[in-house]
Amino acid sequence: MGDEDWEAEIVKPHMSSYVPVFEKDRYSSGANGDTYNRTPASSSEMDDGSSRRDHFMRSGFASRRSLGNRDPGESNKRENISTMGGFGVGKNFGNRGFSNSKFEEGDSSGFWRGFQDGYDSEASVLSRRGGRGSFRGCRGRYGLRSPNSEYEQDEGTQRNGGLFGSRRSALSGAGNGDTYQSRSGSGSGRGGYKGLNEEVITGSGKNSWKSEAEGGESGDIQGPKVTYIPPPPPEDENSIFAHYQTGINFDKYDTILVEVSGHEAPPAILTFEEANLCQTLNSNIAKAGYTKLTPVQKYSIPIILGGRDLMACAQTGSGKTAAFLLPILAHMMRDGITASRFKELQEPECIIVAPTRELINQIYLEARKFSFGTCVRAVVIYGGTQFGHSIRQIVQGCNILCATPGRLMDIIGKEKIGLRQVKYLVLDEADRMLDMGFGPEMKKLISCPGMPSKEQRQTLMFSATFPEEIQRLAGEFLKSNYLFVAVGQVGGACRDVQQIVLQVGQYSKREKLVEILRNIGDERTMVFVETKKKADFIATFLCQEKISTTSIHGDREQREREQALGDFRCGKCPVLVATSVAARGLDIENVQHVINFDLPSTIDEYVHRIGRTGRCGNTGRAISFFDAESDSHLAQPLVKVLSDAQQDVPAWLEEIAFSTYVPGFSGSTRGNVFASVDTRKGKSSLNTAGFSSSQAPNPVDDESWD
Ligand SMILES: Nc1ncnc2c1ncn2[C@@H]1O[C@H](COP(=O)(O)OP(=O)(O)OP(=O)(O)O)[C@@H](O)[C@H]1O
């Protein structure tokens, strides 16, 4: 089958908005590509299976402390993969996929294999390239990713920036054309490097964060100008307050154990009335359909109202957004905020940052909802949209600025935002915001001229996962007496999600996926894959199978991303194929199923992904395809997550976990199943409001896992 035939064969009868572009050039670029040699992650130091199992059991497999350990040996091994691959034998996608096989052919020799090989080749090529992305490692100690991941490719490019070097500087300085964006085309085609999950990274030198603005969004790397202007948010009250129903398990939230650590935590509140919010806020809360506080709200609201810094960790879908928005708005109302008006330089009182465009937009809509009828004006700005549009939104007035990091830094560089008035800095998905991807940007933000010091502002961090390393980094942003709220287990999966893990080899995945989706029928389903190309491929494949599907990933234009999300939300396309860009935060009504076609590289991402279902007391189901060849490093943490969420653990998964178990590592690497609670421990005082209570300080050691 020639290239033309291939293009003709992709029939899209059920595609609405999703129009993948299969450019032959893109897929034949693997001519010199090298194979990524998947390395089984079992690297136990023990030879004998039974003694390994004994040791495994003795070492307390069921205890968090042992389970959380990631094998550094494995980490090293995985780090080296790209290097190995770099000298491996190349396979050409074009030859194997297009020329020799038809799309419908068997998995082992057909397109699928060709796609995989071509894809892997490309990843290897990227990771080998000199200068920018020459060596890829794990995300510090807490970010193992397979080398073929979208994230990893980006990460490799930014790695030269060093742990807290400038992501942008690192990208822009090299000046060679051998960049990710030069390959990936559409979504990042405006010339900027599309960093991590979402941002366009441009610029050069020490003031590189100014360049997106000054260079008309393309900075010093040439590319088309971004002209996309997102549609305005709904104006009618019904749409603003549209919400979905809490589920049958909403009341069970009350039984979740909550721990607050840090000194002099204010007592939790049990009702909205106790929060003493102003009438307008109360009315908005009622219109939003909130009658009862969720646990994270019960604890966080009084803490924030009391002016304290906060790090809060609560399960996915349990209302963290309102937990910070409501008290911030209450403060603003109480302090008598001045109504926004047109000014060239706006000085917002609150800045909220989140890692992805869709998520920050969602937070903005929530802020707009809760501030309805007040003089507080929320504004959202994010990459992939016309820069001038962002500026126009801001100059009209801005009390709460919701932004993705890249666009925020650019707008600050353009001097449209002054930071002197900032009283609240919120990092949603804070562990993501502080990791090596966005950490440098966040550090720059807090050291920008005018930004009040941490003593003078209130800093709030929220996530469902909080690795210990990240908690330690967070200290730089927070006052030393910050409070730590842990609802349930830090990093634990939501119990309302039924988790099923199936052992499926990579060449059987498509067939299994179709089988499952046919059984599911029209129920909304998110299918997660590891790479952008695979997202395109699987979406196309499903459409060809007559399953209405759309896709979202970082190579799609922002317009397409929003259209895809819209089509999924309204049910026009009940299947959304997504990369990690959609793993965190997205709150979409009626997502009944999450399918991990590819498991993510870290257990945290798994927790976030499956949290797209089973939200707000509703139930959901997550099915994960576990490929023993590539996913064995996840076996241990997966067993832990499953058992802690009281899910069935397949015997075969336990076996793999046994066989890959390596004793003797302390629980502090990113492979941890969970971070412990508050890394400061020893200052712990549990809540006094009825869930559990203990004033006894805990020693700072691994025992804090329990
Ligand atoms: N007290 C409440 N009563 C009813 N619904 C609520 C309440 N609090 C939040 N919700 C709703 O629950 C849903 C999930 O909330 P939210 O998106 O804030 O969760 P989250 O904890 O931030 O999740 P994630 O970890 O995935 O980001 C939203 O639709 C929100 O409007």
The ligand as a Gaussian input file, in Angstrom:
#p B3LYP/6-31G(d) Opt

LIG

0 1
 N      -19.288000      21.116000      48.264000
 C      -19.613000      20.705000      47.063000
 N      -20.857000      20.306000      46.770000
 C      -21.185000      19.889000      45.527000
 N      -20.318000      19.826000      44.495000
 C      -19.070000      20.213000      44.726000
 C      -18.645000      20.670000      46.004000
 N      -17.342000      20.987000      45.908000
 C      -16.971000      20.748000      44.647000
 N      -17.997000      20.281000      43.922000
 C      -17.966000      19.875000      42.513000
 O      -17.165000      18.708000      42.442000
 C      -16.488000      18.644000      41.195000
 C      -15.023000      18.375000      41.425000
 O      -14.430000      19.505000      42.043000
 P      -12.953000      19.965000      41.679000
 O      -12.772000      20.017000      40.206000
 O      -12.671000      21.176000      42.455000
 O      -12.131000      18.713000      42.241000
 P      -10.581000      18.595000      42.546000
 O      -10.459000      18.078000      43.923000
 O       -9.887000      19.868000      42.222000
 O      -10.149000      17.448000      41.522000
 P       -8.751000      17.164000      40.799000
 O       -7.824000      16.606000      41.828000
 O       -9.076000      16.175000      39.741000
 O       -8.256000      18.470000      40.250000
 C      -16.770000      19.962000      40.507000
 O      -17.771000      19.746000      39.535000
 C      -17.265000      20.860000      41.606000
 O      -18.144000      21.855000      41.149000

